[in-house]
Amino acid sequence: MKQIQLGTKEFYEILERFESMKLVRGRYDRENKDNWLRQAYYQDGEVNFAFTMFLSGCNYGVSLCGNV
């Protein structure tokens, strides 16, 4: 099953799309890339949770379609 890999062009496109949509209120300050392996992408916990759900949805779509 294909998934979006951390640090790829597709990952950064999803990150930018999420930030442009402003789905939740909060600070969109990113964590250091070292913390991304622990699924800590944003310093604000609510924004981080929303992004992990957004990324999960994107990964689900990729798994259904087979490509990005």
N, C-alpha and C positions, 0 to 999 in steps of 0.2 A: 504494500500500500504506500503510495507516494504521499509525502508531506512536505510542507514548506520548511526548508532548512534555515537555521539561524545564520544571519550574516550574508545571505544571498541577495541578489537583486530583487527577487520576488518578495523577500522578507522586508526589505527597506521600502518597497512600493506599498506594501500593506501598512507599514508603520506610518508612512506619509499620508495615506488615505485616511487612516484612523484619526490622525491629528487634525486633518482638514475638516472632518465631519463634526468634531466637538460633541460627541455623544453624551458626555457627562461633564458636569462642572468640576473644576479642580485645576491643579497645576499639571501641565504637560511636560515638566522637566524630566528628561530622561536620566536613568541610572547609568553608571559606568557599564561599559560592555562586558566587563568581568562578571557582573551580577546577572546578566541575561541568562546564563546557564541555569540559574536558580529561579527563572521566570520572574525576575524583578526588573521590569522594563522602565517603569516610571516611579518617581519618588513619592507621588501621591497614591495611597493605597487603593482608593476607589477608581482612579484612572487606570491603575495597573490591573485591577480586577476586570474592568470593562475591556481592556485590551486583550487580556488572556482569553476572555469569552469571544471577542471578535476574531482573534487568531484561531481559536478552536473552530469557529464557524467556517473560516476560510479553509482550514485544513480538511474539514468535513466535505466542503464543496470540491476540493482538489481530489479527495479520495473517491468521490462519486464520478467525477469527470475524467480523472487520470492525468490531468495537466493543469498548468496555471495559466 
